[in-house]
């Protein structure tokens, strides 16, 4: 993964890219409705409120869809094929697209647990990719807490 088409880093997206460089996943969170959003936008697509804050989020999600790329759309990527592009529903809520690394495309399944990874392409650019989650986390149910009260 040596070649990459550089992203258009804007004022809205710069904090996202800066966080990736530190190997942290940060998403915008609306100050009004608390919804997370991706891609970075100046206003919330759920409630319309302007602004928000950048919040560190979980690195985990579930595979929503994928496609295996065999023919590069850009000649600079000719040595990169084949590779798998995925849509991941992050545990924080938003859906993101990225490459899936280290997985057999034939073994993929909807709902499969994946974990974010940070790939440093050079000194200036780090990109978000995903890899299969550890075997023990693939089908882990959400954690629950039970509280038992004793009679007084």
C-alpha positions as CSV (number, residue, x, y, z in Angstrom):
1,X,0.0,0.0,0.0
2,X,2.6,2.5,-1.1
3,X,0.6,4.6,-3.5
4,X,-2.4,6.6,-2.6
5,X,-4.4,9.4,-4.1
6,X,-4.0,12.2,-1.6
7,X,-7.3,13.4,0.1
8,X,-8.6,16.9,-0.2
9,X,-8.0,18.1,3.4
10,X,-10.3,21.0,4.2
11,X,-10.9,23.1,7.4
12,X,-13.8,20.7,8.3
13,X,-11.7,17.5,7.8
14,X,-8.3,18.6,9.1
15,X,-8.9,17.5,12.7
16,X,-9.8,14.0,11.4
17,X,-6.6,13.7,9.4
18,X,-4.5,15.1,12.3
19,X,-6.0,12.5,14.7
20,X,-5.2,9.7,12.2
21,X,-1.6,10.8,12.2
22,X,-1.6,10.3,16.0
23,X,-3.2,6.8,15.4
24,X,-6.5,8.0,17.0
25,X,-9.9,7.8,15.5
26,X,-11.9,11.0,16.1
27,X,-15.3,11.9,14.8
28,X,-17.4,15.0,14.9
29,X,-20.1,14.9,17.5
30,X,-23.0,17.3,17.4
31,X,-23.3,19.6,20.5
32,X,-27.1,19.7,20.1
33,X,-28.2,16.1,19.4
34,X,-25.0,14.2,20.4
35,X,-25.0,12.3,17.1
36,X,-21.7,11.4,15.5
37,X,-21.2,12.2,11.8
38,X,-18.9,11.2,9.0
39,X,-17.6,12.5,6.7
40,X,-16.7,15.8,8.5
41,X,-19.3,18.5,7.8
42,X,-19.9,22.1,9.0
43,X,-23.4,21.1,10.3
44,X,-25.2,18.1,11.7
45,X,-27.1,16.1,9.0
46,X,-29.6,14.9,11.7
47,X,-30.6,18.1,13.4
48,X,-29.0,20.9,11.3
49,X,-27.0,22.4,14.2
50,X,-23.8,24.1,13.2
51,X,-20.4,23.1,14.7
52,X,-19.8,20.3,17.1
53,X,-16.8,18.8,18.8
54,X,-14.2,16.2,17.9
55,X,-14.4,13.1,20.1
56,X,-12.2,10.0,20.3
57,X,-14.3,7.0,19.4
58,X,-14.1,3.2,19.4
59,X,-11.8,1.5,16.8
60,X,-14.4,-1.2,16.3
61,X,-17.3,-1.8,13.9
62,X,-19.2,-4.4,11.8
63,X,-18.8,-5.1,8.1
64,X,-21.7,-3.7,6.2
65,X,-20.7,-4.4,2.6
66,X,-17.6,-4.9,0.5
67,X,-16.3,-5.2,-3.0
68,X,-13.0,-6.6,-4.4
69,X,-11.3,-4.2,-6.8
70,X,-9.5,-5.9,-9.7
71,X,-9.1,-3.0,-12.1
72,X,-7.6,0.3,-10.8
73,X,-9.5,3.4,-11.6
74,X,-6.2,5.3,-11.6
75,X,-3.0,4.1,-13.2
76,X,-1.0,4.9,-10.0
77,X,-2.9,2.0,-8.3
78,X,-2.1,-0.6,-10.9
79,X,0.3,-2.4,-8.5
80,X,-2.3,-2.3,-5.7
81,X,-4.9,-4.6,-7.1
82,X,-6.6,-6.7,-6.1
83,X,-7.8,-5.1,-2.8
84,X,-11.0,-5.0,-0.8
85,X,-13.0,-1.9,-0.2
86,X,-15.4,-2.1,2.7
87,X,-18.3,-0.2,4.3
88,X,-18.1,-0.4,8.1
89,X,-20.7,0.5,10.6
90,X,-18.6,1.9,13.4
91,X,-19.7,1.1,17.0
92,X,-20.0,4.9,17.4
93,X,-22.7,5.0,14.7
94,X,-21.4,6.4,11.4
95,X,-20.7,4.3,8.3
96,X,-17.2,4.7,6.9
97,X,-15.4,3.3,3.8
98,X,-11.8,2.1,3.7
99,X,-9.7,-0.8,2.7
100,X,-9.8,-4.1,4.5
101,X,-6.3,-5.5,5.0
102,X,-5.3,-9.0,6.0
103,X,-8.5,-10.8,5.2
104,X,-9.5,-13.5,2.7
105,X,-12.3,-12.0,0.6
106,X,-14.0,-15.4,0.5
107,X,-14.2,-15.5,4.3
108,X,-16.0,-12.1,4.7
109,X,-19.5,-11.9,6.0
110,X,-22.0,-9.2,6.8
111,X,-21.8,-8.3,10.5
112,X,-18.2,-9.5,10.8
113,X,-16.3,-7.6,13.5
114,X,-13.5,-5.4,12.3
115,X,-10.9,-3.2,14.0
116,X,-9.4,0.0,12.7
117,X,-5.8,0.2,11.8
118,X,-3.7,3.2,10.9
119,X,-1.4,3.0,7.9
120,X,1.3,5.7,7.7
121,X,1.8,6.3,4.0
122,X,4.6,8.8,4.5
123,X,5.6,11.5,7.1
124,X,2.5,13.6,6.3
125,X,-0.4,11.2,5.6
126,X,-1.9,8.4,7.7
127,X,-5.0,6.6,6.4
128,X,-7.7,4.6,8.2
129,X,-8.1,1.0,7.1
130,X,-9.6,-2.0,8.8
131,X,-8.6,-5.6,9.6
132,X,-10.6,-8.5,11.0
133,X,-11.1,-8.3,14.7
134,X,-9.4,-10.8,17.0
135,X,-11.2,-14.2,16.9
136,X,-12.6,-13.8,20.4
137,X,-14.2,-10.5,19.4
138,X,-15.8,-11.6,16.2
139,X,-19.2,-12.3,17.6
140,X,-18.9,-10.7,21.0
141,X,-22.4,-9.6,22.3
142,X,-22.7,-6.1,23.7
143,X,-21.7,-6.0,27.3
144,X,-24.4,-5.7,29.9
145,X,-24.4,-4.8,33.6
146,X,-26.8,-6.4,36.1
147,X,-27.4,-4.8,39.4
148,X,-28.9,-6.8,42.3
149,X,-30.4,-5.1,45.3
150,X,-30.6,-6.8,48.6
151,X,-33.7,-6.3,50.7
152,X,-33.4,-3.7,53.4
